Amino acid sequence: PQPDGMVKHVPFHNYSMKQAIQEGFILDVLQHYTPIKSYYKLAKTISDDPLFDKKKAQKRLRSFVESDQFALNTKADIIVEHFHEQVIAKAKIGGKARCM
């Protein structure tokens, strides 16, 4: 207890999300996440242009998108916004879910 009688809890360990993902304790939800709009545009462009090898183009574009910091930040924003609008705002989890 503090001198004023209050009990202050202090974490004894900082277990980050990055560490939890690296150790396999939780899954990296961004690893295979591609917004539907991006995927549709990619598929449409490739199918309309016979010069592209479909599989090779998809691999290269996905590799770029998944390694670009701006794209990763944008995906994270989209996921968090979707979660707030579609899950929390609509009270779908009833206060029983946990996240890190």
All heavy atoms as an XYZ file, in Angstrom:
811
protein
N       0.814     -1.208      0.000
C       0.000      0.000      0.000
C       0.854      1.269      0.000
O       1.942      1.286      0.542
C      -0.826     -0.096      1.268
C      -0.693     -1.512      1.752
C       0.510     -2.079      1.116
N       0.311      2.299     -0.571
C       0.944      3.620     -0.586
C       0.816      4.252      0.796
O       0.005      3.797      1.609
C       0.269      4.500     -1.644
C       0.296      3.948     -3.057
C       1.690      3.971     -3.656
O       2.455      4.881     -3.400
N       2.025      2.957     -4.428
N       1.598      5.307      1.058
C       1.479      5.989      2.362
C       0.073      6.490      2.655
O      -0.350      6.561      3.805
C       2.460      7.158      2.237
C       3.428      6.744      1.196
C       2.683      5.846      0.266
N      -0.684      6.826      1.599
C      -2.046      7.312      1.816
C      -3.070      6.174      1.928
O      -4.272      6.412      1.996
C      -2.447      8.278      0.700
C      -2.438      7.631     -0.678
O      -2.098      6.432     -0.791
O      -2.775      8.323     -1.657
N      -2.594      4.921      1.915
C      -3.476      3.778      2.068
C      -3.968      3.168      0.766
O      -4.572      2.109      0.751
N      -3.717      3.831     -0.361
C      -4.158      3.327     -1.669
C      -3.231      2.184     -2.111
O      -2.036      2.220     -1.874
C      -4.104      4.433     -2.716
C      -5.024      5.595     -2.452
S      -6.627      5.473     -3.237
C      -6.265      5.068     -4.902
N      -3.823      1.189     -2.753
C      -3.047      0.089     -3.308
C      -2.845      0.370     -4.783
O      -3.806      0.551     -5.529
C      -3.771     -1.261     -3.107
C      -2.992     -2.377     -3.772
C      -3.980     -1.536     -1.634
N      -1.607      0.444     -5.192
C      -1.304      0.716     -6.601
C      -0.652     -0.523     -7.201
O       0.391     -0.961     -6.746
C      -0.367      1.921     -6.720
C      -0.079      2.300     -8.138
C       0.782      3.535     -8.212
C       1.053      3.861     -9.676
N       1.954      4.999     -9.811
N      -1.310     -1.076     -8.215
C      -0.779     -2.261     -8.871
C       0.156     -1.839    -10.001
O      -0.172     -0.967    -10.798
C      -1.920     -3.118     -9.431
C      -2.831     -3.623     -8.359
N      -2.491     -4.671     -7.550
C      -4.054     -3.208     -7.961
C      -3.481     -4.892     -6.694
N      -4.445     -4.007     -6.924
N       1.296     -2.451    -10.044
C       2.295     -2.149    -11.057
C       2.662     -3.456    -11.757
O       2.953     -4.454    -11.098
C       3.561     -1.518    -10.422
C       4.600     -1.223    -11.476
C       3.200     -0.275     -9.639
N       2.637     -3.468    -13.093
C       3.007     -4.703    -13.790
C       4.472     -5.050    -13.529
O       5.328     -4.178    -13.493
C       2.780     -4.375    -15.266
C       2.773     -2.897    -15.350
C       2.334     -2.387    -14.015
N       4.721     -6.330    -13.322
C       6.094     -6.754    -13.081
C       6.785     -7.190    -14.371
O       7.966     -7.455    -14.392
C       6.142     -7.897    -12.060
C       5.398     -9.126    -12.492
C       6.031    -10.118    -13.212
C       4.058     -9.286    -12.182
C       5.348    -11.254    -13.619
C       3.366    -10.415    -12.574
C       4.010    -11.402    -13.303
N       5.997     -7.252    -15.451
C       6.564     -7.704    -16.720
C       5.788     -7.063    -17.860
O       4.581     -6.923    -17.788
C       6.450     -9.228    -16.807
C       7.141     -9.816    -17.999
N       6.582     -9.818    -19.247
C       8.346    -10.411    -18.132
C       7.412    -10.407    -20.103
N       8.486    -10.762    -19.445
N       6.488     -6.697    -18.902
C       5.834     -6.125    -20.084
C       5.891     -7.169    -21.195
O       6.952     -7.409    -21.774
C       6.540     -4.840    -20.511
C       5.864     -4.181    -21.685
O       4.772     -4.569    -22.076
N       6.510     -3.182    -22.242
N       4.775     -7.814    -21.467
C       4.699     -8.852    -22.495
C       4.027     -8.232    -23.715
O       2.814     -8.141    -23.792
C       3.902    -10.042    -21.972
C       3.979    -11.274    -22.835
C       5.185    -11.933    -23.035
C       2.852    -11.793    -23.429
C       5.262    -13.079    -23.808
C       2.898    -12.932    -24.206
C       4.107    -13.571    -24.383
O       4.175    -14.697    -25.156
N       4.839     -7.786    -24.663
C       4.308     -7.069    -25.819
C       3.622     -8.006    -26.807
O       3.864     -9.217    -26.823
C       5.426     -6.314    -26.529
O       6.317     -7.236    -27.135
N       2.777     -7.401    -27.659
C       2.111     -8.171    -28.699
C       3.140     -8.771    -29.644
O       3.014     -9.922    -30.071
C       1.129     -7.285    -29.466
C       0.380     -8.038    -30.552
S      -0.710     -6.986    -31.493
C      -2.135     -7.035    -30.468
N       4.170     -8.007    -29.961
C       5.220     -8.495    -30.862
C       5.865     -9.750    -30.287
O       6.073    -10.740    -30.989
C       6.266     -7.397    -31.066
C       7.367     -7.785    -32.005
C       8.331     -6.628    -32.228
C       9.422     -7.011    -33.191
N      10.363     -5.909    -33.419
N       6.174     -9.731    -28.997
C       6.790    -10.887    -28.355
C       5.828    -12.076    -28.346
O       6.233    -13.207    -28.617
C       7.205    -10.529    -26.924
C       7.908    -11.659    -26.199
C       8.286    -11.297    -24.775
O       8.106    -10.163    -24.336
N       8.799    -12.253    -24.049
N       4.559    -11.820    -28.070
C       3.571    -12.897    -28.040
C       3.414    -13.541    -29.416
O       3.289    -14.758    -29.531
C       2.230    -12.357    -27.550
N       3.471    -12.726    -30.468
C       3.379    -13.252    -31.837
C       4.619    -14.071    -32.156
O       4.524    -15.177    -32.705
C       3.188    -12.109    -32.847
C       1.795    -11.487    -32.687
C       3.401    -12.594    -34.280
C       1.590    -10.197    -33.447
N       5.792    -13.555    -31.819
C       7.047    -14.265    -32.091
C       7.105    -15.612    -31.381
O       7.636    -16.576    -31.911
C       8.241    -13.406    -31.677
C       8.464    -12.224    -32.572
C       9.514    -11.254    -32.026
O       9.861    -11.278    -30.847
N      10.023    -10.398    -32.902
N       6.540    -15.675    -30.177
C       6.557    -16.917    -29.412
C       5.408    -17.858    -29.776
O       5.312    -18.953    -29.253
C       6.506    -16.592    -27.914
C       7.765    -15.900    -27.437
C       7.715    -15.492    -25.978
O       6.661    -15.677    -25.324
O       8.739    -14.988    -25.490
N       4.523    -17.395    -30.671
C       3.420    -18.240    -31.108
C       2.268    -18.303    -30.120
O       1.387    -19.145    -30.244
N       2.268    -17.421    -29.120
C       1.189    -17.411    -28.133
C      -0.098    -16.879    -28.731
O      -1.185    -17.349    -28.409
C       1.602    -16.580    -26.915
C       0.591    -16.601    -25.810
C       0.373    -17.745    -25.056
C      -0.151    -15.473    -25.525
C      -0.563    -17.769    -24.047
C      -1.102    -15.479    -24.507
C      -1.301    -16.632    -23.769
N       0.031    -15.881    -29.617
C      -1.121    -15.369    -30.356
C      -0.767    -15.324    -31.839
O       0.408    -15.337    -32.209
C      -1.554    -13.958    -29.874
C      -0.417    -12.955    -30.040
C      -2.050    -13.989    -28.450
C      -0.827    -11.522    -29.754
N      -1.777    -15.289    -32.672
C      -1.566    -15.236    -34.112
C      -1.433    -13.799    -34.578
O      -2.031    -12.885    -34.007
C      -2.740    -15.888    -34.841
C      -2.964    -17.368    -34.563
C      -4.226    -17.834    -35.277
C      -1.778    -18.195    -34.999
N      -0.655    -13.598    -35.633
C      -0.522    -12.285    -36.238
C      -1.659    -12.129    -37.243
O      -1.625    -12.688    -38.333
C       0.828    -12.150    -36.932
C       1.066    -10.781    -37.520
O       0.190     -9.907    -37.366
O       2.126    -10.575    -38.125
N      -2.689    -11.373    -36.870
C      -3.865    -11.253    -37.723
C      -3.578    -10.481    -39.008
O      -4.318    -10.586    -39.982
C      -5.045    -10.591    -36.983
C      -5.503    -11.460    -35.836
C      -4.672     -9.204    -36.490
N      -2.517     -9.705    -39.030
C      -2.187     -8.936    -40.232
C      -1.388     -9.745    -41.254
O      -1.212     -9.314    -42.379
C      -1.386     -7.681    -39.859
C      -2.113     -6.669    -38.994
C      -1.178     -5.529    -38.657
C      -3.349     -6.160    -39.690
N      -0.925    -10.914    -40.873
C      -0.065    -11.696    -41.751
C      -0.727    -12.034    -43.088
O      -0.107    -11.955    -44.129
C       0.361    -12.979    -41.045
C       1.377    -13.778    -41.828
C       1.856    -14.992    -41.057
O       1.299    -15.349    -40.020
N       2.880    -15.620    -41.543
N      -1.968    -12.409    -43.056
C      -2.654    -12.808    -44.289
C      -3.876    -11.943    -44.577
O      -4.789    -12.370    -45.263
C      -3.074    -14.269    -44.218
C      -1.912    -15.201    -44.054
N      -0.992    -15.424    -45.035
C      -1.501    -15.919    -42.996
C      -0.078    -16.259    -44.602
N      -0.366    -16.581    -43.362
N      -3.887    -10.731    -44.052
C      -5.041     -9.845    -44.227
C      -4.843     -8.965    -45.447
O      -3.846     -8.267    -45.554
C      -5.228     -8.971    -42.983
C      -6.402     -8.037    -43.073
C      -7.679     -8.464    -42.780
C      -6.235     -6.716    -43.479
C      -8.772     -7.614    -42.861
C      -7.314     -5.857    -43.570
C      -8.571     -6.315    -43.255
O      -9.638     -5.467    -43.348
N      -5.768     -9.028    -46.379
C      -5.775     -8.143    -47.535
C      -7.200     -7.636    -47.694
O      -8.127     -8.439    -47.792
C      -5.356     -8.894    -48.825
O      -4.055     -9.445    -48.633
C      -5.333     -7.963    -50.022
N      -7.393     -6.311    -47.684
C      -8.755     -5.793    -47.843
C      -9.386     -6.280    -49.142
O      -8.710     -6.435    -50.164
C      -8.564     -4.279    -47.865
C      -7.267     -4.045    -47.180
C      -6.427     -5.250    -47.499
N     -10.669     -6.516    -49.115
C     -11.388     -7.032    -50.285
C     -11.214     -6.111    -51.475
O     -11.003     -6.567    -52.597
C     -12.879     -7.220    -49.953
C     -13.025     -8.317    -48.902
C     -13.690     -7.539    -51.188
C     -14.409     -8.442    -48.328
N     -11.280     -4.802    -51.248
C     -11.159     -3.835    -52.337
C      -9.796     -3.958    -53.032
O      -9.715     -3.956    -54.255
C     -11.351     -2.427    -51.778
C     -11.493     -1.352    -52.824
C     -11.835     -0.020    -52.163
C     -12.035      1.056    -53.199
N     -12.369      2.347    -52.571
N      -8.725     -4.103    -52.245
C      -7.381     -4.252    -52.823
C      -7.276     -5.540    -53.632
O      -6.708     -5.561    -54.716
C      -6.320     -4.277    -51.724
O      -6.302     -3.069    -51.045
N      -7.811     -6.629    -53.069
C      -7.742     -7.913    -53.762
C      -8.523     -7.862    -55.072
O      -8.068     -8.350    -56.095
C      -8.285     -9.028    -52.866
C      -8.160    -10.378    -53.506
C      -6.941    -11.034    -53.531
C      -9.243    -10.982    -54.115
C      -6.805    -12.265    -54.140
C      -9.125    -12.212    -54.726
C      -7.900    -12.855    -54.736
O      -7.776    -14.070    -55.341
N      -9.707     -7.236    -55.051
C     -10.519     -7.144    -56.260
C      -9.783     -6.363    -57.344
O      -9.742     -6.768    -58.497
C     -11.861     -6.486    -55.960
C     -12.676     -6.257    -57.217
C     -13.337     -7.309    -57.834
C     -12.751     -4.995    -57.805
C     -14.065     -7.114    -58.997
C     -13.478     -4.792    -58.963
C     -14.132     -5.852    -59.559
O     -14.836     -5.646    -60.707
N      -9.181     -5.229    -56.967
C      -8.446     -4.421    -57.942
C      -7.290     -5.212    -58.536
O      -7.041     -5.167    -59.736
C      -7.909     -3.141    -57.294
C      -8.961     -2.083    -57.073
C      -8.338     -0.839    -56.460
C      -9.363      0.218    -56.177
N      -8.771      1.401    -55.535
N      -6.571     -5.934    -57.694
C      -5.453     -6.753    -58.152
C      -5.930     -7.832    -59.121
O      -5.399     -7.985    -60.219
C      -4.757     -7.406    -56.960
C      -3.702     -8.468    -57.278
C      -2.540     -7.846    -58.042
C      -3.216     -9.108    -56.005
N      -6.947     -8.564    -58.737
C      -7.463     -9.641    -59.586
C      -7.985     -9.105    -60.911
O      -7.760     -9.698    -61.966
C      -8.562    -10.400    -58.854
N      -8.673     -7.976    -60.885
C      -9.231     -7.371    -62.099
C      -8.123     -6.925    -63.042
O      -8.164     -7.190    -64.246
C     -10.117     -6.177    -61.695
C     -10.784     -5.498    -62.853
C     -12.005     -6.253    -63.298
C     -12.746     -5.457    -64.354
N     -13.071     -6.242    -65.502
N      -7.102     -6.261    -62.513
C      -5.989     -5.779    -63.339
C      -5.254     -6.943    -64.004
O      -4.949     -6.905    -65.187
C      -4.993     -4.973    -62.479
O      -5.684     -3.883    -61.893
C      -3.854     -4.456    -63.314
N      -5.008     -7.986    -63.238
C      -4.279     -9.137    -63.764
C      -5.096     -9.867    -64.827
O      -4.578    -10.244    -65.878
C      -3.885    -10.099    -62.623
C      -2.842     -9.422    -61.731
C      -3.345    -11.407    -63.163
C      -2.555    -10.167    -60.457
N      -6.379    -10.066    -64.571
C      -7.193    -10.820    -65.528
C      -7.423    -10.048    -66.824
O      -7.626    -10.634    -67.878
C      -8.535    -11.205    -64.900
O      -9.290    -10.046    -64.615
N      -7.404     -8.700    -66.761
C      -7.614     -7.886    -67.959
C      -6.357     -7.707    -68.807
O      -6.427     -7.250    -69.937
C      -8.136     -6.494    -67.581
C      -9.577     -6.544    -67.076
O     -10.221     -7.593    -67.264
O     -10.025     -5.545    -66.494
N      -5.197     -8.043    -68.265
C      -3.938     -7.832    -68.985
C      -3.238     -9.174    -69.225
O      -2.689     -9.767    -68.297
C      -3.017     -6.905    -68.185
C      -1.841     -6.418    -69.008
O      -1.529     -7.041    -70.045
O      -1.236     -5.418    -68.609
N      -3.233     -9.656    -70.453
C      -2.647    -10.974    -70.740
C      -1.118    -11.009    -70.600
O      -0.518    -12.075    -70.615
C      -3.052    -11.239    -72.198
C      -3.309     -9.898    -72.770
C      -3.782     -9.032    -71.645
N      -0.459     -9.858    -70.434
C       0.999     -9.836    -70.288
C       1.450    -10.276    -68.897
O       2.614    -10.621    -68.704
C       1.549     -8.433    -70.581
C       1.329     -7.918    -72.003
C       1.847     -6.488    -72.125
C       2.034     -8.811    -73.004
N       0.535    -10.264    -67.928
C       0.883    -10.645    -66.558
C       0.740    -12.144    -66.356
O      -0.229    -12.749    -66.774
C      -0.028     -9.954    -65.542
C       0.293     -8.512    -65.320
C      -0.585     -7.529    -65.740
C       1.461     -8.129    -64.690
C      -0.309     -6.195    -65.522
C       1.752     -6.800    -64.469
C       0.868     -5.830    -64.884
N       1.731    -12.723    -65.689
C       1.581    -14.080    -65.175
C       0.838    -13.920    -63.851
O       1.342    -13.301    -62.912
C       2.948    -14.719    -64.950
C       2.861    -16.078    -64.284
O       1.780    -16.699    -64.339
O       3.872    -16.520    -63.712
N      -0.366    -14.444    -63.774
C      -1.257    -14.183    -62.645
C      -0.609    -14.509    -61.291
O      -0.592    -13.687    -60.392
C      -2.549    -14.977    -62.823
C      -3.587    -14.685    -61.774
C      -4.874    -15.424    -62.073
C      -5.922    -15.126    -61.023
N      -7.195    -15.766    -61.311
N      -0.054    -15.702    -61.155
C       0.523    -16.104    -59.864
C       1.742    -15.265    -59.500
O       1.899    -14.849    -58.355
C       0.889    -17.589    -59.885
C      -0.307    -18.498    -59.798
C       0.096    -19.924    -59.608
C      -1.156    -20.772    -59.472
N      -0.871    -22.108    -59.020
N       2.588    -14.997    -60.476
C       3.800    -14.219    -60.214
C       3.447    -12.785    -59.822
O       4.026    -12.222    -58.886
C       4.692    -14.221    -61.461
C       6.070    -13.691    -61.236
C       6.921    -13.886    -62.484
C       8.338    -13.476    -62.249
N       9.182    -13.679    -63.435
N       2.485    -12.198    -60.511
C       2.066    -10.827    -60.207
C       1.453    -10.748    -58.814
O       1.734     -9.819    -58.054
C       1.075    -10.339    -61.253
N       0.618    -11.717    -58.453
C       0.000    -11.712    -57.134
C       1.055    -11.839    -56.031
O       0.989    -11.147    -55.019
C      -1.018    -12.848    -57.013
C      -2.320    -12.554    -57.709
C      -3.304    -13.707    -57.610
O      -2.915    -14.862    -57.513
N      -4.584    -13.396    -57.645
N       2.033    -12.716    -56.246
C       3.087    -12.895    -55.248
C       3.903    -11.624    -55.058
O       4.194    -11.220    -53.937
C       4.020    -14.041    -55.643
C       3.491    -15.410    -55.336
C       4.509    -16.465    -55.677
C       3.983    -17.851    -55.412
N       4.953    -18.885    -55.765
N       4.272    -10.983    -56.165
C       5.082     -9.768    -56.067
C       4.324     -8.621    -55.417
O       4.866     -7.908    -54.577
C       5.580     -9.348    -57.446
C       6.706    -10.210    -57.936
C       7.350     -9.620    -59.154
N       8.479    -10.437    -59.554
C       9.247    -10.165    -60.567
N       9.019     -9.096    -61.297
N      10.260    -10.938    -60.870
N       3.083     -8.445    -55.813
C       2.297     -7.362    -55.243
C       2.031     -7.607    -53.761
O       2.181     -6.708    -52.935
C       0.972     -7.198    -55.987
C       0.131     -6.017    -55.538
C       0.880     -4.705    -55.759
C      -1.169     -5.977    -56.289
N       1.686     -8.822    -53.426
C       1.435     -9.143    -52.013
C       2.698     -8.956    -51.187
O       2.655     -8.437    -50.069
C       0.922    -10.571    -51.894
C       0.511    -10.903    -50.493
C      -0.127    -12.273    -50.432
N      -0.634    -12.440    -49.107
C      -1.784    -12.956    -48.820
N      -2.570    -13.377    -49.772
N      -2.175    -13.089    -47.583
N       3.837     -9.353    -51.723
C       5.109     -9.173    -51.028
C       5.369     -7.695    -50.756
O       5.770     -7.311    -49.659
C       6.241     -9.768    -51.858
O       7.476     -9.458    -51.276
N       5.112     -6.856    -51.739
C       5.320     -5.421    -51.564
C       4.365     -4.855    -50.519
O       4.769     -4.148    -49.600
C       5.130     -4.671    -52.882
C       5.097     -3.175    -52.699
C       6.258     -2.473    -52.455
C       3.897     -2.489    -52.732
C       6.230     -1.098    -52.256
C       3.849     -1.122    -52.536
C       5.030     -0.427    -52.303
N       3.091     -5.202    -50.648
C       2.074     -4.672    -49.739
C       2.348     -5.097    -48.306
O       2.193     -4.321    -47.371
C       0.654     -5.113    -50.176
C      -0.368     -4.823    -49.109
C       0.281     -4.416    -51.477
N       2.802     -6.325    -48.109
C       3.029     -6.823    -46.756
C       4.336     -6.357    -46.148
O       4.558     -6.524    -44.961
C       2.927     -8.343    -46.736
C       1.504     -8.806    -46.983
C       1.348    -10.298    -47.023
O       2.368    -11.005    -46.959
O       0.211    -10.760    -47.125
N       5.234     -5.762    -46.957
C       6.493     -5.279    -46.402
C       6.543     -3.757    -46.305
O       7.437     -3.204    -45.690
C       7.666     -5.777    -47.255
O       7.592     -5.220    -48.556
N       5.577     -3.073    -46.893
C       5.550     -1.617    -46.890
C       4.935     -1.107    -45.584
O       3.819     -1.475    -45.229
C       4.728     -1.118    -48.093
C       4.695      0.393    -48.172
O       5.779      0.998    -48.235
O       3.584      0.957    -48.171
N       5.672     -0.247    -44.853
C       5.218      0.238    -43.552
C       3.910      1.025    -43.653
O       3.025      0.887    -42.816
C       6.300      1.085    -42.891
C       6.001      1.409    -41.444
C       5.869      0.166    -40.569
O       6.661     -0.750    -40.659
N       4.847      0.134    -39.739
N       3.771      1.851    -44.672
C       2.541      2.622    -44.840
C       1.348      1.685    -45.036
O       0.281      1.870    -44.446
C       2.650      3.586    -46.020
C       1.393      4.358    -46.283
C       1.036      5.423    -45.471
C       0.536      4.009    -47.318
C      -0.139      6.135    -45.693
C      -0.633      4.710    -47.551
C      -0.967      5.779    -46.732
N       1.540      0.651    -45.861
C       0.459     -0.314    -46.102
C       0.100     -1.054    -44.817
O      -1.082     -1.284    -44.535
C       0.864     -1.298    -47.190
N       1.105     -1.417    -44.025
C       0.841     -2.112    -42.764
C       0.072     -1.213    -41.799
O      -0.881     -1.663    -41.144
C       2.151     -2.566    -42.118
C       2.894     -3.673    -42.841
C       4.249     -3.919    -42.197
C       2.089     -4.954    -42.873
N       0.464      0.049    -41.714
C      -0.249      0.987    -40.836
C      -1.692      1.189    -41.301
O      -2.613      1.262    -40.490
C       0.473      2.338    -40.786
C       1.784      2.252    -40.041
O       2.014      1.326    -39.272
N       2.654      3.212    -40.278
N      -1.876      1.274    -42.614
C      -3.218      1.448    -43.161
C      -4.086      0.231    -42.850
O      -5.248      0.364    -42.452
C      -3.164      1.691    -44.678
O      -2.333      2.825    -44.922
C      -4.535      1.930    -45.262
N      -3.531     -0.970    -43.011
C      -4.280     -2.189    -42.698
C      -4.676     -2.230    -41.225
O      -5.803     -2.588    -40.888
C      -3.457     -3.435    -43.035
C      -3.431     -3.784    -44.497
C      -2.943     -5.195    -44.681
C      -1.530     -5.225    -45.167
N      -1.044     -6.585    -45.423
N      -3.738     -1.844    -40.371
C      -4.039     -1.836    -38.936
C      -5.170     -0.855    -38.633
O      -6.072     -1.166    -37.856
C      -2.790     -1.475    -38.140
N      -5.133      0.317    -39.256
C      -6.212      1.299    -39.067
C      -7.552      0.746    -39.522
O      -8.578      0.925    -38.852
C      -5.915      2.593    -39.838
C      -4.786      3.401    -39.224
O      -4.457      3.161    -38.041
O      -4.235      4.257    -39.935
N      -7.560      0.069    -40.663
C      -8.795     -0.513    -41.202
C      -9.349     -1.571    -40.245
O     -10.549     -1.599    -39.956
C      -8.557     -1.127    -42.600
C      -8.293     -0.022    -43.612
C      -9.737     -1.996    -43.031
C      -7.767     -0.523    -44.945
N      -8.478     -2.419    -39.732
C      -8.911     -3.489    -38.829
C      -9.486     -2.915    -37.539
O     -10.553     -3.324    -37.077
C      -7.742     -4.448    -38.529
C      -7.384     -5.241    -39.786
C      -8.083     -5.395    -37.383
C      -6.100     -6.023    -39.672
N      -8.773     -1.938    -36.960
C      -9.251     -1.347    -35.706
C     -10.570     -0.612    -35.915
O     -11.510     -0.753    -35.119
C      -8.176     -0.400    -35.113
C      -8.737      0.400    -33.953
C      -6.962     -1.198    -34.679
N     -10.665      0.138    -37.010
C     -11.905      0.863    -37.307
C     -13.069     -0.113    -37.499
O     -14.161      0.084    -36.970
C     -11.722      1.712    -38.562
C     -12.923      2.552    -38.901
C     -12.689      3.411    -40.143
O     -11.549      3.824    -40.387
O     -13.674      3.644    -40.863
N     -12.824     -1.184    -38.236
C     -13.861     -2.204    -38.457
C     -14.286     -2.821    -37.132
O     -15.485     -3.012    -36.870
C     -13.339     -3.290    -39.396
C     -14.307     -4.410    -39.583
N     -14.277     -5.550    -38.812
C     -15.339     -4.561    -40.442
C     -15.252     -6.359    -39.194
N     -15.912     -5.785    -40.168
N     -13.323     -3.129    -36.285
C     -13.630     -3.727    -34.986
C     -14.510     -2.796    -34.153
O     -15.507     -3.220    -33.581
C     -12.331     -4.055    -34.248
C     -12.553     -4.704    -32.910
C     -12.936     -6.031    -32.818
C     -12.386     -3.981    -31.742
C     -13.149     -6.625    -31.595
C     -12.590     -4.569    -30.502
C     -12.975     -5.894    -30.430
N     -14.146     -1.514    -34.110
C     -14.927     -0.552    -33.332
C     -16.340     -0.387    -33.890
O     -17.311     -0.372    -33.132
C     -14.232      0.810    -33.285
C     -13.114      0.853    -32.297
N     -13.307      1.128    -30.974
C     -11.787      0.638    -32.442
C     -12.150      1.080    -30.337
N     -11.213      0.786    -31.210
N     -16.450     -0.283    -35.221
C     -17.759     -0.035    -35.829
C     -18.646     -1.267    -35.863
O     -19.855     -1.178    -35.651
C     -17.584      0.494    -37.254
C     -17.007      1.891    -37.314
C     -16.745      2.351    -38.740
O     -16.966      1.558    -39.683
O     -16.309      3.498    -38.902
N     -18.073     -2.415    -36.164
C     -18.877     -3.613    -36.389
C     -18.995     -4.534    -35.172
O     -19.889     -5.369    -35.121
C     -18.308     -4.416    -37.560
C     -18.275     -3.650    -38.854
C     -19.666     -3.231    -39.313
O     -20.621     -3.967    -39.203
N     -19.764     -2.010    -39.820
N     -18.079     -4.425    -34.223
C     -18.119     -5.330    -33.073
C     -18.488     -4.588    -31.791
O     -19.482     -4.898    -31.153
C     -16.766     -6.060    -32.913
C     -16.802     -6.997    -31.721
C     -16.427     -6.836    -34.179
N     -17.690     -3.600    -31.438
C     -17.939     -2.890    -30.188
C     -19.220     -2.063    -30.263
O     -20.061     -2.138    -29.371
C     -16.730     -2.014    -29.802
C     -15.542     -2.906    -29.465
C     -17.075     -1.106    -28.626
C     -14.278     -2.168    -29.148
N     -19.362     -1.254    -31.318
C     -20.534     -0.375    -31.438
C     -21.847     -1.163    -31.484
O     -22.882     -0.678    -31.036
C     -20.408      0.512    -32.673
N     -21.814     -2.360    -32.001
C     -23.025     -3.176    -32.107
C     -23.168     -4.156    -30.942
O     -24.029     -5.024    -30.965
C     -23.028     -3.926    -33.434
C     -23.114     -2.978    -34.624
C     -23.189     -3.724    -35.925
C     -23.311     -2.739    -37.086
N     -23.425     -3.413    -38.366
N     -22.276     -4.022    -29.947
C     -22.308     -4.850    -28.734
C     -22.346     -6.338    -29.052
O     -23.100     -7.094    -28.439
C     -23.477     -4.442    -27.847
N     -21.532     -6.780    -29.987
C     -21.536     -8.182    -30.393
C     -20.777     -9.102    -29.432
O     -21.006    -10.294    -29.420
C     -20.946     -8.334    -31.798
C     -21.834     -7.776    -32.880
C     -21.265     -8.069    -34.238
C     -22.186     -7.583    -35.322
N     -21.664     -7.869    -36.652
N     -19.853     -8.546    -28.645
C     -19.049     -9.410    -27.791
C     -19.526     -9.412    -26.336
O     -19.041    -10.181    -25.526
C     -17.550     -9.051    -27.854
C     -17.326     -7.586    -27.505
C     -16.996     -9.378    -29.221
C     -15.857     -7.184    -27.489
N     -20.451     -8.555    -26.025
C     -21.054     -8.548    -24.694
C     -20.073     -8.367    -23.554
O     -20.294     -8.877    -22.455
N     -18.953     -7.714    -23.800
C     -17.976     -7.479    -22.750
C     -17.207     -8.715    -22.317
O     -16.556     -8.725    -21.286
N     -17.255     -9.779    -23.098
C     -16.606    -11.032    -22.696
C     -15.313    -11.315    -23.456
O     -14.624    -12.266    -23.140
C     -17.570    -12.193    -22.896
C     -18.786    -12.091    -22.002
C     -19.714    -13.248    -22.213
C     -20.929    -13.082    -21.317
N     -21.911    -14.129    -21.536
N     -15.002    -10.525    -24.459
C     -13.805    -10.796    -25.244
C     -12.598    -10.102    -24.637
O     -12.709     -9.116    -23.926
C     -13.993    -10.326    -26.680
N     -11.448    -10.627    -24.933
C     -10.190    -10.014    -24.507
C      -9.300     -9.850    -25.726
O      -9.319    -10.651    -26.644
C      -9.487    -10.895    -23.488
C     -10.265    -11.031    -22.207
C      -9.502    -11.862    -21.238
N     -10.309    -12.009    -20.029
C     -10.201    -13.026    -19.218
N      -9.351    -13.980    -19.465
N     -10.947    -13.079    -18.159
N      -8.516     -8.819    -25.700
C      -7.574     -8.646    -26.783
C      -6.286     -8.080    -26.223
O      -6.217     -7.619    -25.099
C      -8.146     -7.736    -27.876
S      -8.451     -6.068    -27.339
N      -5.259     -8.133    -27.023
C      -3.953     -7.661    -26.584
C      -3.491     -6.591    -27.535
O      -3.638     -6.679    -28.713
C      -2.986     -8.832    -26.608
C      -1.666     -8.538    -26.049
S      -0.776    -10.099    -25.975
C       0.554     -9.635    -24.943
